[in-house]
Structure formats: structure tokens, C-alpha cells
Amino acid sequence: MTNITVIGTGYVGLVAALGLSDFGNRVIGADIDPDKISMLQSGKSPIYEKGIEDYLRRNLDSGRLSFTTDIGKAVRSSEVVFLAVGTPPKEDGSADLSYIEKAVGTIADNAQGYTVVVTKSTVPVGTNRILQKYINTRNPEAEIEIVSNPEFLREGRAIQDFFHPDRTVIGTESSRAKEVMKKVYRALNLISVPFVWCNLETAELIKYASNAFLATKISFINQMAALSDAVGADIHIVSRTMGMDGRISSKFLHPGPGYGGSCFPKDTKAVVSTGERYGVDMSLIKTVISANEKQKKHVVEILVDMMGNPAGRTVAVLGLAFKSETDDVRDSPSLTLVSELLSAGAELRAHDPKASDNFRKIIPELQCFDSSYEALEGADALVLMTEWNEYRALDLELVKAKMKGSVILDARNLLDSDMARDYGFNYRGIGRGNRLKVT
């Protein structure tokens, strides 16, 4: 059993704390937010993630997991400290490292004996080596070594991803730290998870390169979807056939309203910022970022093309989270849609199974309803923005009865287009809007 502290109990930190304690380690989740800590101590999760509260309560009951606001005390009792604090983007796209710098200062001041600091937070290439120098300068007597261990969790599937990762990346040049990390992740070794051992810079760049490539696939297929609309092709068949090629894979080839969330937007910007700092051309990633912003606005353009001027019209928006199975609305494409439509004078009625409260913290004037069908009452148009399963199963006969108009913009291609048209809807998806009905 290893004594571990996880600093930061947000999405990454909480999942890490639960997973590491479930592996049999003694884990303290530390955070400066007393309300969040109180909530966690009572067995309630501040974020929505399938299965997360089961793991939370189980590990609290076992005594392996606890939470505190006293970060210094937690560090003093730990052999390993995981850093999982936020690194939000600044206005210029570079990462704001103020939270991580403060946490590292606390560790340097409080660590007792040999301590491994494991950076889970996504940080620019070169950051961990700078942090190591900072620790050595701040407390020359401390025996502290920094390890880079980037996370690759998918929101909505984070628990599954933590216990069954495709790979575990660990950046360190210390044999002593390597042995500590082997012990921490012994449970993953037992199920033969591939481990990638590398230096700090390589581990840092693996994270950014992975997310930038996935974002590129999304922007690529969205542009192919626009071309499919223009030429009369079906993007479903195009993307499915592309995915049959083992060199390409079918993952992340699903057209939609653009990517969002806590990772892709900030990580692509951070890659560009890093490239500029080192004088390396990152024009491809710049184009990906630009294409994604255009895709978000393209959804609004399609809707206006379908229904005309939205002023005074009622639009039902189903889906506010940036993806299904999460309540995360950070950089959600729905933020662009809702903002543009409200500015144009439309009346909006919205629903999301989990994200309505978080969304209204950003746009409080949005009307949100408890059910999708309630949101559809009297709507001139319906826009499907998040791929929740309950939206795939919409009763189109009931939808028709609830709505005043007949416009459906399916930005996630959830519905059967032929069926929607059979019910008399003016239906468009993404990349199949001009598809002819097969008879």
C-alpha cells in the first residue's frame, strides 16, 4: 500500500483518487474548495460521471480514501503526490500554470523524505523540468522527483478508461521514481496494460500530439460532411468506409457541430503556442482550430437557411453538454448556437439530461425544461446538439404533435432521416442534408 495525495478534485483528480484507492493505495484527495471537499466526504460527487459515486462511497467506506482542505498536511503524510489542478488557457492560448506553480510550492515546503510528484495536469512541453528546478531551488534539502503521467480519460467513460487504459505513459529518467510508479500502478501491470517509459518532454508531447490529432480527425470529417452536402454524398457511408481502412480507423470520424470540452480546445491552442515559442510551424493545428470554430457557426447558418430569420421564432435545443454522458459544457458547441440565436432575437427552450444547471451558470437567461418533450412545446424548429441516447429514441409522432413548425436540424445525425421526412419534417443532418430518399 502506497500513501498518496491527489491535489485537485476536479474531473481528472477525482477519477485518479478513486482509481488509485481502488487499487489498494491509501489516498487523500486535497482541494482548496471546502464546499467540494464537504460534498465528497459525504459520498456525493461534484461532477456527473457514470459509476463515479459507487466508487466514491466504496472507497470512503473502506477507509482507503479521504478528503481534506489541508494540502500541506496531506503532502507530509504521502510518498507520492499527484498534481491534478487546472491549467486553463490564457487569452493568447498558452497555458495558465499559476495553479500548478502554487501546488508545487506547497509540496516543496511540506514534503517529508523521498517524494515522487506525478503531474497529471496537462502542461506545456518543458514544464516538468522547470518545476523540478523550481523545487530544487525553493527547498534544496528536499528529496523530490517529478514524473510526467498524462491522462487520457474520455469524459463519460472515465472510470472505464482509468481501469482499462490503452496505454500508460510515464516520463522519468530516475530509476528510483520508476520503481515507485511501478508499485503505484501494479494493478495495471497485472492486466498487461502497455507502459510507455520515456523522458519528461516526450510524455508531455504525447498528450498534446494525441489530442491534436483527434481534434484534426473531427475537423476533417466535418469538412468532408460539408462537401458531402454540397455534392449529394452520404457522409455516413463515406466515414464508415474510411474507417474500414486499418491505417485510418473509424474512431472520431463522426460529423457533428464541432468539438468542445476541457481538453481539445485548450490543448490545440497550447500546441500552437508551444510551436510559436520554439519557432516551429503549427499551421495545420491552427487550421483545425479555425475549422472547428467555423463548424460551430455553420450549424447556425444551416438553421437560418432552413427556417429563415430566427427573430421572434421559437427554437428547441436538445443537448447542452459538449458530448453525451457528461455534464461538462466547457466550450460546448451549444454555447455558440444559443448565444447566436438569443442575439438574433429567437426564443429558446432547452433540455439536457445532466448539463442544464452548468449551462445556465454561463447563460442564465436560457429556459431549460425537465423533459425533451416539454422543451418542444410550440417550437418552430428543433436542433439536436448532443448525442444522448434518449434523443435517438424520440417519438417523432409526439414531436410532431408538440411542435408548431416542422424544421429539424440534427447536428449529431441521431434520427432516421427517411422516417423524419415521412412524418413531414423539413429535416437536415450533417453531411446528409441533400441525400435523396431511396425508394
Backbone torsions as a table, in degrees:
resi	resn	phi	psi	omega
1	MET	NA	129.9	178.6
2	THR	-107.0	138.5	175.7
3	ASN	-85.6	119.7	-172.4
4	ILE	-128.8	140.3	168.1
5	THR	-114.5	136.6	173.4
6	VAL	-113.7	112.9	179.6
7	ILE	-89.2	117.7	-175.9
8	GLY	106.8	120.2	-179.1
9	THR	-118.2	34.8	171.8
10	GLY	-79.1	-154.3	-173.9
11	TYR	-58.8	-54.2	-176.8
12	VAL	-68.8	-46.1	-176.2
13	GLY	-65.3	-41.6	-178.4
14	LEU	-66.6	-44.7	178.5
15	VAL	-62.0	-40.8	178.4
16	ALA	-63.7	-43.8	180.0
17	ALA	-61.7	-43.5	179.5
18	LEU	-65.7	-45.1	-178.0
19	GLY	-65.4	-45.0	-178.1
20	LEU	-66.1	-37.0	177.1
21	SER	-70.8	-34.8	177.9
22	ASP	-67.6	-24.7	174.7
23	PHE	-71.3	-10.1	179.8
24	GLY	107.7	2.0	177.4
25	ASN	-81.1	159.3	172.8
26	ARG	-94.4	116.5	-169.4
27	VAL	-122.9	135.7	172.0
28	ILE	-113.2	122.5	173.0
29	GLY	-90.8	121.0	-174.6
30	ALA	-117.5	137.6	-178.6
31	ASP	-155.9	152.2	-179.8
32	ILE	-83.5	-8.2	-177.3
33	ASP	-89.9	105.3	-176.5
34	PRO	-65.6	-32.8	179.9
35	ASP	-66.6	-41.1	178.6
36	LYS	-64.9	-43.4	-179.4
37	ILE	-64.1	-41.7	178.5
38	SER	-61.4	-41.7	178.9
39	MET	-62.2	-45.6	-179.4
40	LEU	-66.1	-38.8	179.2
41	GLN	-62.5	-27.0	179.3
42	SER	-88.1	1.1	177.8
43	GLY	88.2	16.0	178.9
44	LYS	-108.9	135.6	-179.8
45	SER	-91.6	136.3	177.4
46	PRO	-77.7	-9.2	178.1
47	ILE	-122.9	155.0	174.6
48	TYR	-93.0	125.9	174.6
49	GLU	-156.3	128.0	-175.3
50	LYS	-55.3	125.0	176.0
51	GLY	84.7	-3.5	-171.0
52	ILE	-68.3	-36.8	-177.5
53	GLU	-73.8	-26.6	174.7
54	ASP	-63.0	-45.8	178.4
55	TYR	-67.6	-37.2	-180.0
56	LEU	-61.9	-51.7	-177.5
57	ARG	-66.6	-39.4	-178.5
58	ARG	-61.9	-43.8	-176.8
59	ASN	-79.6	-27.7	170.6
60	LEU	-64.6	-45.8	-178.6
61	ASP	-63.9	-31.8	-178.6
62	SER	-73.7	-18.5	-176.9
63	GLY	85.6	-1.7	179.2
64	ARG	-79.1	-20.1	-174.2
65	LEU	-121.1	135.4	174.4
66	SER	-145.9	169.4	-177.9
67	PHE	-135.1	148.9	-178.2
68	THR	-154.8	158.7	170.9
69	THR	-99.2	-7.0	-179.7
70	ASP	-89.0	85.6	-174.0
71	ILE	-66.9	-40.6	-179.7
72	GLY	-59.5	-45.2	179.2
73	LYS	-63.0	-40.8	179.2
74	ALA	-62.3	-43.3	-180.0
75	VAL	-62.3	-41.5	-177.5
76	ARG	-62.7	-22.3	-177.7
77	SER	-100.0	8.4	-171.4
78	SER	-120.6	147.2	174.3
79	GLU	-89.4	-28.0	-178.1
80	VAL	-131.5	134.7	178.1
81	VAL	-124.5	119.5	177.0
82	PHE	-92.4	133.1	175.9
83	LEU	-98.2	117.5	-179.3
84	ALA	-137.3	44.2	178.7
85	VAL	-93.3	164.7	-176.3
86	GLY	-70.7	148.0	172.7
87	THR	-131.3	66.4	-175.1
88	PRO	-66.8	157.7	179.7
89	PRO	-75.9	142.9	170.4
90	LYS	-81.4	178.3	-178.9
91	GLU	-61.1	-31.0	-178.6
92	ASP	-86.1	2.5	178.3
93	GLY	94.5	-16.1	179.0
94	SER	-73.4	158.9	-176.7
95	ALA	-79.1	136.3	174.6
96	ASP	-84.1	111.8	-175.3
97	LEU	-100.4	13.3	-174.6
98	SER	-63.5	-37.9	-179.3
99	TYR	-68.3	-41.4	-178.2
100	ILE	-71.1	-35.3	177.8
101	GLU	-64.8	-39.6	178.7
102	LYS	-65.3	-42.2	-179.8
103	ALA	-64.3	-42.0	-179.9
104	VAL	-65.8	-36.1	175.8
105	GLY	-61.8	-41.2	177.8
106	THR	-63.7	-40.4	178.6
107	ILE	-64.2	-46.3	-178.5
108	ALA	-59.6	-33.8	-177.6
109	ASP	-81.4	-18.3	-169.9
110	ASN	-121.9	-14.8	-176.4
111	ALA	-59.7	138.2	179.2
112	GLN	-116.4	117.0	-180.0
113	GLY	74.2	-169.7	-178.3
114	TYR	-65.2	126.3	-176.7
115	THR	-134.8	133.6	174.8
116	VAL	-101.3	123.4	177.0
117	VAL	-101.2	120.4	-174.1
118	VAL	-109.0	114.5	-178.1
119	THR	-86.3	107.6	173.0
120	LYS	-90.2	-30.0	179.3
121	SER	-58.8	144.3	177.2
122	THR	-79.6	117.8	-176.5
123	VAL	-128.2	151.4	179.4
124	PRO	-58.4	151.5	-179.9
125	VAL	-58.0	130.0	-179.1
126	GLY	101.4	-12.7	-174.9
127	THR	-65.0	-44.7	-175.9
128	ASN	-63.0	-36.7	178.3
129	ARG	-67.9	-36.8	176.1
130	ILE	-65.2	-41.3	179.4
131	LEU	-64.6	-36.8	177.8
132	GLN	-62.1	-43.9	178.3
133	LYS	-63.9	-38.8	179.4
134	TYR	-62.9	-43.2	178.5
135	ILE	-62.9	-45.2	-178.4
136	ASN	-61.9	-34.8	179.6
137	THR	-76.4	-41.9	-176.3
138	ARG	-69.6	-38.1	-179.6
139	ASN	-141.4	83.0	-176.1
140	PRO	-60.2	-21.6	-178.6
141	GLU	-83.5	-13.8	-174.9
142	ALA	-73.0	141.8	174.1
143	GLU	-100.8	80.7	-175.5
144	ILE	-125.9	131.6	175.7
145	GLU	-125.9	135.4	-179.1
146	ILE	-95.8	137.4	177.4
147	VAL	-123.4	139.7	175.1
148	SER	-98.3	123.9	-177.5
149	ASN	-138.7	72.6	-174.9
150	PRO	-61.2	149.9	178.9
151	GLU	-98.3	152.2	178.9
152	PHE	-131.8	41.9	-176.8
153	LEU	-78.6	139.0	172.1
154	ARG	-97.5	123.9	177.5
155	GLU	-60.6	136.3	-175.3
156	GLY	95.9	-20.5	178.7
157	ARG	-137.0	26.1	-171.7
158	ALA	-66.0	-40.2	-179.8
159	ILE	-62.7	-48.1	177.6
160	GLN	-58.4	-43.8	-177.9
161	ASP	-66.4	-34.9	-179.0
162	PHE	-67.1	-43.1	-176.6
163	PHE	-84.1	-19.3	-179.5
164	HIS	-136.3	63.4	-177.9
165	PRO	-73.3	153.8	174.0
166	ASP	-65.8	-34.1	178.5
167	ARG	-163.3	159.3	174.4
168	THR	-120.7	120.7	-176.9
169	VAL	-100.6	126.5	179.1
170	ILE	-132.8	117.3	179.2
171	GLY	-99.7	113.7	175.8
172	THR	-162.8	149.5	174.3
173	GLU	-113.8	15.0	-178.1
174	SER	-107.6	123.1	178.2
175	SER	-66.4	-32.7	179.4
176	ARG	-67.5	-44.8	177.9
177	ALA	-65.3	-35.5	179.0
178	LYS	-61.0	-42.6	179.9
179	GLU	-65.5	-37.5	177.4
180	VAL	-63.5	-44.1	-178.8
181	MET	-67.8	-33.7	175.1
182	LYS	-61.2	-39.5	179.2
183	LYS	-67.9	-43.3	179.9
184	VAL	-60.3	-42.3	-174.9
185	TYR	-103.3	27.1	-179.0
186	ARG	-55.6	-37.3	-178.6
187	ALA	-61.6	-34.8	178.5
188	LEU	-75.4	-34.1	175.5
189	ASN	-60.7	-37.6	-177.0
190	LEU	-65.9	-25.6	178.4
191	ILE	-103.6	17.3	171.9
192	SER	62.7	36.2	172.4
193	VAL	-68.1	132.3	178.0
194	PRO	-64.4	133.3	175.8
195	PHE	-109.8	132.2	176.5
196	VAL	-107.8	111.6	178.7
197	TRP	-100.9	128.3	-174.5
198	CYS	-156.6	-177.8	177.3
199	ASN	-83.8	174.6	-174.3
200	LEU	-59.3	-46.4	-176.3
201	GLU	-64.8	-38.3	179.6
202	THR	-65.2	-43.8	178.6
203	ALA	-61.4	-43.7	179.6
204	GLU	-61.5	-43.3	-176.6
205	LEU	-73.8	-30.3	176.9
206	ILE	-56.3	-43.6	-179.9
207	LYS	-61.1	-50.9	-178.2
208	TYR	-66.1	-41.5	-179.3
209	ALA	-63.8	-39.7	-179.9
210	SER	-63.4	-49.8	-177.9
211	ASN	-68.5	-36.9	178.4
212	ALA	-65.0	-38.0	179.6
213	PHE	-68.3	-41.7	178.4
214	LEU	-64.4	-39.6	176.3
215	ALA	-63.2	-36.4	178.3
216	THR	-64.4	-41.5	178.1
217	LYS	-61.2	-40.5	-179.9
218	ILE	-65.1	-48.3	179.8
219	SER	-64.8	-36.1	178.3
220	PHE	-61.6	-49.6	-175.8
221	ILE	-70.2	-28.2	175.8
222	ASN	-68.2	-36.9	176.2
223	GLN	-70.2	-36.4	175.5
224	MET	-65.0	-33.3	177.5
225	ALA	-65.6	-40.8	177.5
226	ALA	-63.3	-39.7	177.6
227	LEU	-67.7	-36.4	176.4
228	SER	-60.5	-43.1	176.1
229	ASP	-58.6	-42.8	-175.1
230	ALA	-68.5	-35.7	-174.1
231	VAL	-102.0	-5.5	179.2
232	GLY	87.4	21.6	178.1
233	ALA	-92.3	166.9	179.6
234	ASP	-108.6	111.3	-175.9
235	ILE	-64.7	-26.6	177.5
236	HIS	-59.9	-45.7	-179.1
237	ILE	-71.8	-39.3	178.6
238	VAL	-59.2	-52.2	-176.0
239	SER	-68.8	-38.5	179.7
240	ARG	-63.8	-40.3	-179.7
241	THR	-71.3	-39.1	173.8
242	MET	-57.0	-42.6	-177.0
243	GLY	-66.7	-18.3	177.0
244	MET	-71.0	-18.1	176.9
245	ASP	-78.2	117.1	-177.0
246	GLY	-58.9	-24.3	178.8
247	ARG	-73.2	-19.8	-173.9
248	ILE	-104.9	-49.0	-177.2
249	SER	74.7	150.3	-176.3
250	SER	-84.6	-10.6	-175.7
251	LYS	-70.0	138.1	178.2
252	PHE	65.8	23.8	173.5
253	LEU	-110.0	48.1	-179.8
254	HIS	-117.5	112.5	-178.2
255	PRO	-65.5	152.9	-179.2
256	GLY	-172.0	-159.1	-175.9
257	PRO	-86.0	8.3	-178.3
258	GLY	111.2	158.7	179.7
259	TYR	-85.6	157.6	176.9
260	GLY	-149.5	-151.8	177.7
261	GLY	93.0	-171.7	-173.0
262	SER	-87.4	-13.0	-171.6
263	CYS	-109.0	-62.5	-171.5
264	PHE	-56.9	-47.0	-179.0
265	PRO	-60.7	-47.3	-176.7
266	LYS	-76.0	-33.1	-176.6
267	ASP	-73.2	-36.2	176.8
268	THR	-66.5	-39.7	177.6
269	LYS	-65.5	-38.3	180.0
270	ALA	-66.9	-36.4	176.7
271	VAL	-61.7	-44.8	178.7
272	VAL	-61.7	-44.3	-179.9
273	SER	-62.2	-40.9	178.3
274	THR	-64.4	-43.0	177.6
275	GLY	-59.3	-42.5	178.8
276	GLU	-64.1	-37.3	-179.1
277	ARG	-66.0	-33.7	-178.5
278	TYR	-100.5	4.7	178.6
279	GLY	70.4	31.7	-179.4
280	VAL	-108.3	134.3	-178.0
281	ASP	-69.1	117.8	177.0
282	MET	-116.1	37.3	-174.6
283	SER	-62.5	-33.4	179.6
284	LEU	-63.3	-45.4	-179.2
285	ILE	-68.7	-35.4	175.0
286	LYS	-58.8	-41.5	179.7
287	THR	-66.8	-37.4	177.1
288	VAL	-60.3	-46.4	179.6
289	ILE	-60.6	-46.9	179.5
290	SER	-62.5	-43.5	-179.4
291	ALA	-63.0	-36.7	-179.7
292	ASN	-67.5	-41.4	177.6
293	GLU	-64.3	-38.5	177.5
294	LYS	-65.6	-36.1	-179.7
295	GLN	-64.1	-40.2	178.0
296	LYS	-60.2	-42.4	179.4
297	LYS	-74.9	-27.9	179.2
298	HIS	-61.5	-34.4	177.3
299	VAL	-61.1	-42.7	177.7
300	VAL	-63.8	-41.8	179.8
301	GLU	-61.9	-41.0	178.4
302	ILE	-63.0	-43.9	-179.4
303	LEU	-61.9	-45.2	178.8
304	VAL	-62.3	-38.6	177.3
305	ASP	-62.8	-33.5	-177.8
306	MET	-80.1	-39.9	-171.0
307	MET	-114.1	-6.6	-177.4
308	GLY	83.4	-162.1	-178.4
309	ASN	-58.8	122.1	-177.8
310	PRO	-76.4	-8.0	-178.9
311	ALA	-56.2	126.6	178.7
312	GLY	77.4	-0.4	179.6
313	ARG	-97.4	155.2	-179.7
314	THR	-103.8	124.1	-178.2
315	VAL	-119.1	126.8	174.6
316	ALA	-93.5	127.1	179.4
317	VAL	-112.7	115.6	177.5
318	LEU	-104.8	112.1	-179.1
319	GLY	109.3	114.5	-179.9
320	LEU	-119.0	-27.5	176.2
321	ALA	-67.0	155.9	-177.5
322	PHE	-71.2	-19.1	174.4
323	LYS	-156.9	170.8	-179.3
324	SER	-75.2	165.0	176.9
325	GLU	64.0	26.3	174.6
326	THR	-150.9	159.0	174.5
327	ASP	-105.0	15.7	-177.0
328	ASP	-80.6	124.8	179.4
329	VAL	-114.7	8.5	-178.5
330	ARG	-61.6	124.3	-179.0
331	ASP	55.4	26.9	178.5
332	SER	-64.3	137.8	175.5
333	PRO	-57.1	-25.4	178.6
334	SER	-65.2	-25.9	176.4
335	LEU	-62.8	-42.3	177.8
336	THR	-65.5	-47.4	-178.9
337	LEU	-59.3	-51.2	-177.1
338	VAL	-63.6	-44.3	-179.3
339	SER	-61.1	-45.5	-178.3
340	GLU	-65.8	-41.0	-178.2
341	LEU	-70.8	-39.1	176.6
342	LEU	-64.2	-40.4	178.4
343	SER	-64.3	-29.9	-179.6
344	ALA	-82.9	-3.2	176.6
345	GLY	93.0	15.4	178.3
346	ALA	-80.5	155.4	171.5
347	GLU	-98.8	127.7	-175.0
348	LEU	-113.5	141.1	174.1
349	ARG	-128.5	125.0	-170.9
350	ALA	-129.0	160.5	174.8
351	HIS	-149.6	142.6	169.4
352	ASP	-151.8	135.7	-176.6
353	PRO	-61.0	-27.7	-173.8
354	LYS	-133.3	-21.9	-165.5
355	ALA	-104.2	2.4	-174.3
356	SER	-59.8	-44.6	-177.6
357	ASP	-63.6	-44.6	178.7
358	ASN	-63.7	-37.9	-178.9
359	PHE	-66.3	-40.9	-177.1
360	ARG	-73.8	-11.5	170.8
361	LYS	-69.4	-25.0	-179.7
362	ILE	-96.4	-43.6	178.5
363	ILE	-124.7	81.6	-172.4
364	PRO	-65.4	-21.6	-177.5
365	GLU	-78.2	-6.3	-179.8
366	LEU	-71.0	130.4	175.4
367	GLN	-80.6	121.6	178.2
368	CYS	-118.1	143.1	-175.9
369	PHE	-121.7	160.7	-174.0
370	ASP	-76.6	-19.5	179.3
371	SER	-136.8	155.3	179.4
372	SER	-64.3	-38.8	-177.4
373	TYR	-69.6	-32.6	175.6
374	GLU	-65.1	-38.8	178.9
375	ALA	-65.7	-25.7	-176.8
376	LEU	-80.6	-10.7	-176.0
377	GLU	-55.7	118.6	174.2
378	GLY	71.0	15.1	-176.7
379	ALA	-77.2	139.1	173.9
380	ASP	-80.0	-27.9	-178.0
381	ALA	-147.7	151.4	176.3
382	LEU	-120.7	132.3	174.9
383	VAL	-121.9	122.9	177.1
384	LEU	-95.7	118.0	-171.0
385	MET	-116.1	-17.9	-178.7
386	THR	-132.1	142.5	-170.5
387	GLU	-86.9	45.6	174.1
388	TRP	-64.3	140.0	-177.7
389	ASN	-60.8	-33.0	-178.3
390	GLU	-65.0	-24.2	177.7
391	TYR	-77.9	-27.7	175.6
392	ARG	-64.6	-27.6	-174.9
393	ALA	-100.3	19.6	179.1
394	LEU	-56.7	135.7	175.3
395	ASP	-80.7	103.0	-173.6
396	LEU	-65.6	-27.9	176.3
397	GLU	-65.8	-41.7	177.6
398	LEU	-70.8	-37.7	175.9
399	VAL	-57.5	-45.5	-180.0
400	LYS	-60.5	-40.7	-178.9
401	ALA	-70.0	-32.5	-177.3
402	LYS	-78.9	-37.2	-174.6
403	MET	-80.1	151.7	173.9
404	LYS	-88.1	-37.3	179.9
405	GLY	-101.8	-167.6	-174.2
406	SER	-131.5	11.9	-176.3
407	VAL	-86.2	126.1	171.8
408	ILE	-126.2	118.8	172.0
409	LEU	-106.5	110.6	-176.2
410	ASP	-99.5	87.9	-174.5
411	ALA	-73.7	-4.4	177.4
412	ARG	-118.5	3.3	-179.4
413	ASN	53.3	50.6	-177.1
414	LEU	-88.8	-29.8	-171.5
415	LEU	-97.0	159.2	172.9
416	ASP	-75.1	111.9	-173.5
417	SER	-63.5	-40.3	179.8
418	ASP	-64.4	-41.6	179.5
419	MET	-64.3	-42.4	179.8
420	ALA	-60.5	-41.9	179.4
421	ARG	-70.2	-33.1	177.0
422	ASP	-63.0	-30.6	177.2
423	TYR	-82.0	2.1	176.2
424	GLY	91.5	11.9	179.2
425	PHE	-81.4	144.6	168.5
426	ASN	-83.8	94.7	-168.7
427	TYR	-107.3	137.3	168.8
428	ARG	-140.1	139.4	172.7
429	GLY	-107.3	-162.6	176.7
430	ILE	-105.9	112.1	179.8
431	GLY	85.5	8.6	175.6
432	ARG	-143.0	18.1	-176.8
433	GLY	-64.8	-28.3	-177.8
434	ASN	-102.8	10.8	-178.2
435	ARG	-65.6	132.9	178.4
436	LEU	-81.4	141.2	177.0
437	LYS	-68.2	130.7	-179.7
438	VAL	-84.0	128.5	179.8
439	THR	-115.0	NA	NA
